[in-house]
């Protein structure tokens, strides 16, 4: 009963605090907008918003919410959005230029990391998707660095844990590596398929904490209690959240 209470309280804290921590190391869909100018006078981008439209005519629309690394921003002659999951099928841009505000046509998204050409005319924007097919190697080039970072971080946390708990076998280090090799692909590739928008963040981190805690308990249950391993898993994954947040926010702002 005590273990259940501790786990329940910690999960509630993760659910409510995780958005404040900003990000995890999970993959996130994006849109990259490259502007092509065909205006009678030179203009520059000031700022803008991306609308998420509930219907094909965009009569019910809301700006893409800024939520940790999720959001829309413009820099130089390009704009970019990143999301835990785009909740609507239709999208629209409203961009403020140095001369006036222009609105785009309503467009959809086919590619996971979608790219678009945005033709800037005197009074409107024309958005056309140009996403090339993404190879398996390109997916792995993003996933493998994240996996290595997570393993290193959680390995260090576990090593410190072992120094404190001197009687626990060092085989736990290997078990932590195995747990991450199993859990991270699920967080990256499986959970986003649920199409639950920003909730994918909380669901992903809760899954990682529970899976790693119970896996480590299953292979070490004669040596370590479930509550101890749950706390270890919580610490490891919160650390990944912080480091992942720094990485993704830097990528979004400066990448």
DODRENNU-394149 format. One record per residue (C-alpha): residue number from 1; z, y, x. Coordinates in steps of 0.001 Angstrom, whole numbers, plus 500000, padded with zeros to 6 digits. Layout:
N
(NUM,(Z,Y,X)) ...
***
This chain:
255
(1,(500000,500000,500000)) (2,(500847,502365,502852)) (3,(497497,501682,504567)) (4,(495646,502352,501314)) (5,(497430,505705,500880)) (6,(496665,506801,504441)) (7,(492999,505809,504103)) (8,(492640,507559,500725)) (9,(494134,510824,502012)) (10,(491954,510789,505133)) (11,(488789,510140,503117)) (12,(489559,513079,500850)) (13,(490051,515282,503901)) (14,(486714,514146,505324)) (15,(484932,514793,502029)) (16,(486194,518371,501764)) (17,(486455,519338,505441)) (18,(483207,517765,506670)) (19,(480956,520583,505371)) (20,(483078,523087,507324)) (21,(482593,521068,510492)) (22,(478854,521728,510007)) (23,(476918,518627,511032)) (24,(476699,515026,512054)) (25,(474243,513335,514373)) (26,(472190,512016,511473)) (27,(468508,512795,511197)) (28,(467502,515542,508762)) (29,(464131,516383,507173)) (30,(462561,519708,508069)) (31,(459681,522080,507369)) (32,(457941,524107,510072)) (33,(455821,527087,508928)) (34,(453201,528494,511299)) (35,(451712,531829,510206)) (36,(448014,532719,510435)) (37,(447280,536395,509796)) (38,(444270,537613,507863)) (39,(445523,541033,506844)) (40,(443699,544340,507050)) (41,(446569,545788,509151)) (42,(448931,544058,511636)) (43,(452255,543008,510088)) (44,(455386,541263,511360)) (45,(457974,539020,509716)) (46,(461351,540563,508869)) (47,(463060,537717,506992)) (48,(462573,535501,503957)) (49,(463806,532714,501710)) (50,(462569,529289,500674)) (51,(462818,528559,496967)) (52,(463507,525051,495691)) (53,(461710,524726,492362)) (54,(462687,522408,489512)) (55,(459244,522571,487885)) (56,(455610,522917,488942)) (57,(455535,526572,487814)) (58,(458758,527402,489700)) (59,(460341,528910,486583)) (60,(463691,527363,487536)) (61,(464280,527975,491231)) (62,(467091,528553,493707)) (63,(467031,529525,497384)) (64,(467580,526679,499835)) (65,(471333,526737,500399)) (66,(472781,527516,503829)) (67,(475069,524549,504425)) (68,(475955,523796,508038)) (69,(472641,523258,509836)) (70,(470804,523289,506514)) (71,(469008,526536,505793)) (72,(465891,528656,506225)) (73,(465235,531113,509058)) (74,(462377,533035,510654)) (75,(461889,533875,514312)) (76,(458919,535598,515953)) (77,(455868,534474,513966)) (78,(457282,531225,512597)) (79,(459753,530117,509964)) (80,(461613,526841,509675)) (81,(463893,525050,507249)) (82,(466186,522074,507779)) (83,(467983,520157,505039)) (84,(470239,517199,504431)) (85,(467689,516377,501755)) (86,(465303,518585,499786)) (87,(466475,518172,496200)) (88,(463287,519288,494446)) (89,(459629,518300,494597)) (90,(458244,521851,494597)) (91,(458843,524713,497015)) (92,(457851,528353,497457)) (93,(458218,531018,500156)) (94,(459134,534662,499689)) (95,(458739,536518,502991)) (96,(459549,540145,503775)) (97,(457020,541647,506186)) (98,(457007,545009,507890)) (99,(454763,546448,505146)) (100,(455769,544568,501964)) (101,(457093,541384,500423)) (102,(454667,538499,499838)) (103,(455050,535306,497813)) (104,(453342,531988,498442)) (105,(451739,529425,496245)) (106,(453939,526546,495074)) (107,(453682,523596,497460)) (108,(455036,520077,497964)) (109,(456258,518124,500982)) (110,(454763,514831,502169)) (111,(455863,514477,505778)) (112,(459499,513873,506751)) (113,(459257,516559,509432)) (114,(456553,518514,507625)) (115,(454393,521213,509210)) (116,(452474,523918,507355)) (117,(449940,526650,508012)) (118,(450820,529840,506143)) (119,(447814,532126,505750)) (120,(448980,535726,505365)) (121,(446653,537812,503197)) (122,(447118,541411,502117)) (123,(448970,540487,498913)) (124,(449920,536818,499095)) (125,(450679,533760,501218)) (126,(448754,530493,501088)) (127,(450771,527480,502281)) (128,(448910,524318,503326)) (129,(450616,521210,504711)) (130,(449226,519970,508027)) (131,(451738,517226,508855)) (132,(450241,514611,511197)) (133,(451316,510968,510836)) (134,(454551,510336,512746)) (135,(454625,507308,515034)) (136,(457503,504890,515497)) (137,(457879,506206,519049)) (138,(458416,509756,517781)) (139,(461200,508574,515463)) (140,(462829,506710,518337)) (141,(462567,509728,520657)) (142,(464914,511568,518276)) (143,(467157,508662,517357)) (144,(467857,507191,520805)) (145,(469364,510378,522337)) (146,(471650,510702,519295)) (147,(472707,507060,519642)) (148,(473467,507521,523347)) (149,(475489,510698,522691)) (150,(477533,509023,519948)) (151,(478207,505929,522062)) (152,(479339,508035,525028)) (153,(481637,510191,522879)) (154,(483215,507282,521055)) (155,(483479,505260,524273)) (156,(485502,508098,525846)) (157,(487777,508372,522800)) (158,(488357,504610,522816)) (159,(489040,504606,526555)) (160,(491750,507255,526072)) (161,(493095,505217,523159)) (162,(493337,502163,525434)) (163,(495207,504151,528066)) (164,(497782,505084,525428)) (165,(497945,501575,523890)) (166,(498250,499623,527124)) (167,(498610,496208,525494)) (168,(495260,496289,523674)) (169,(492318,494403,525200)) (170,(489524,496389,526832)) (171,(487039,494292,524818)) (172,(487521,497011,522169)) (173,(485155,499218,524199)) (174,(482345,496694,523682)) (175,(483153,496401,519981)) (176,(482879,500196,519563)) (177,(479401,500136,521127)) (178,(478297,497321,518793)) (179,(479715,499143,515757)) (180,(477679,502253,516559)) (181,(474483,500306,517200)) (182,(474828,498969,513641)) (183,(476180,502036,511804)) (184,(474067,504882,513209)) (185,(470664,503498,512077)) (186,(472097,503149,508560)) (187,(473335,506771,508614)) (188,(469988,508014,509973)) (189,(467451,505982,508044)) (190,(469023,504182,505069)) (191,(471511,506586,503469)) (192,(468989,509513,503264)) (193,(466833,507260,501057)) (194,(469493,507627,498340)) (195,(468098,511134,497605)) (196,(471530,512655,496946)) (197,(470910,515999,498646)) (198,(473828,517564,500503)) (199,(476093,514681,499457)) (200,(474240,512526,501985)) (201,(476341,514211,504671)) (202,(479714,513216,503199)) (203,(478481,509756,502214)) (204,(477128,509158,505715)) (205,(480324,510117,507547)) (206,(482557,508218,505115)) (207,(480389,505123,505559)) (208,(480543,505435,509363)) (209,(484328,505810,509366)) (210,(484925,502891,506991)) (211,(482375,500565,508565)) (212,(483561,501124,512130)) (213,(487228,500829,511160)) (214,(486769,497569,509248)) (215,(484383,496095,511821)) (216,(486837,496815,514642)) (217,(489645,495379,512533)) (218,(487661,492225,511747)) (219,(487092,491441,515442)) (220,(490548,492611,516571)) (221,(492808,491911,513566)) (222,(495242,489794,515551)) (223,(495821,492668,517988)) (224,(495494,496005,516113)) (225,(496405,497102,512585)) (226,(493809,498424,510141)) (227,(495577,501790,509833)) (228,(495489,502266,513625)) (229,(491778,501453,513800)) (230,(491057,503688,510842)) (231,(492670,506630,512632)) (232,(490664,505771,515771)) (233,(487433,505642,513761)) (234,(488296,508928,512062)) (235,(488878,510671,515404)) (236,(485669,509246,516908)) (237,(483484,510322,514010)) (238,(485026,513787,513615)) (239,(484306,514363,517306)) (240,(480706,513292,516703)) (241,(480582,515781,513829)) (242,(481628,518657,516052)) (243,(479305,517826,518926)) (244,(476485,517055,516511)) (245,(477073,520373,514799)) (246,(476703,522288,518054)) (247,(473536,520329,518891)) (248,(471791,520784,515538)) (249,(472732,524416,515043)) (250,(471408,525191,518540)) (251,(468216,523253,517769)) (252,(467752,525036,514446)) (253,(468335,528533,515854)) (254,(466649,528232,519227)) (255,(464421,525129,519089)) 
***
